[in-house]
Amino acid sequence: MSQQGVGVVGLYVRDQDEALQFYVEKLGFRVHTDARNGDYRWLTVQHPDQPSFQLGLFMPQPPAVDAATAQAVREIVAKGAMPPLVLVVDDCRAAYDRMRARGVEFTQAPVERYGAVDAGFRDPSGNGWKMIEAR
């Protein structure tokens, strides 16, 4: 039986090695694919509890986009202007403590609202994350 649905969602990052270190060492993701073709690198990671989904850590660069667009995209990402991603955890406060100990810089400590607990952080490139406690 084949699996269908979304398999990869990509993020733009300023440095793939820096992003890889953050997602693997600080968030606990693992490498799915790391393949190079010349200057192009296809790099994806996955959450250990969600093996059918990959998060692409991609560079905004030619030939995918022209140099001016690549620079504009890097600036927009760095400002935290991209839509946030959502990481679902069993215990938001415990995950917050664990991730802070690993060096994740949070933009919002855990807060209880809307019947759940959530916190916010950004990756080294500026991509925003909401961490929400599963109900």
ABEGO torsion letter per residue (X at the ends): XBBBEBABBBBBBABAAAAAAAAAAAAGBBBABBBBBEABBBBBBBBAABAABBBBBBBBBOAABBAAAAAAAAAAAAAGABBBBBBBBABAAAAAAAAAAAGBBBABBBBBBGGBBBBBBBBAAGBBBBBBBBX
